[in-house]
Amino acid sequence: GIHSPPNPQLVLTILPTSSTDIYHAIKLFGDVIAGFPTQHVRENKIERANDQYCANLGMKINAKLG
């Protein structure tokens, strides 16, 4: 038979600064419909990311991966 590929462990997106609709659509699909965790980063945050921001992002990703 045909086997479907497994869900990803995590989907990380880099979104435009003003992207509320895209954010909600990806969050709904990943977290609710398909059942995989998502983490989103806005492009304006990456441009000026400091150590604290990167550490916080890393902690969120680690928590979502278990």
Secondary structure, DSSP 8 states (H G I E B T S, - for coil): --------S-EEEEE-SS-HHHHHHHHIIIIIII---EEEEEHHHHHT--HHHHHHHHHHHHHHH-
